Amino acid sequence: MPVLLQIPENPNCEPVDGQVFACRTPSQVVTHVRRRREEGDAWCSVIGVNPDGELCPAMACIVEDSGDGTCYLVVGGAWGLRFKDSSVPWDLRDREQWGEPFLLLGGDGHDLRFDG
């Protein structure tokens, strides 16, 4: 099933105009991703963000990637994904949290934690 990513300008992340991916598996809810940080690898909570800061689950499916074979595409809401590595509440104004439009992670799933 094709996924068209279009992220408008918003306070969470950079916009994306028309990236298309073909999901090879059903989407699953993702709760954490391993990210490369200045301090080293860290497991970060991830959530999707919709307009007006409304939160929604982050979702991942396997897609084909011309350079790496298969990988996981992680997407959020209309305003992309939001990450944190603390237990504080989600907040678009918190400078310790950050947003990205989407992620492509290795197809082995070692950098993802799924819900359930």
C-alpha angles and dihedrals in degrees: 000000000000119000117204112201116204115161114182124212107289142152094259107058148344117292123255122204117207110327110169125204131174112224113219095188136035114273119259131198113258121203102177139017130193110240132187107242133176088258092050134268115342135180108237131191112242132199136165122248125214128189116304090023096287109160127228135170121283111237133203135194134169115261135178115256119193093218103038106027105233126005140163119265110207116197136173135186132315088290095048131237130330126205137195136169097204138065096248117121119272111270129166089211095055108108091202088066124066141190135223130180095235142326136232112204134175117291092234090076094227091129095053137074114200126208111257 
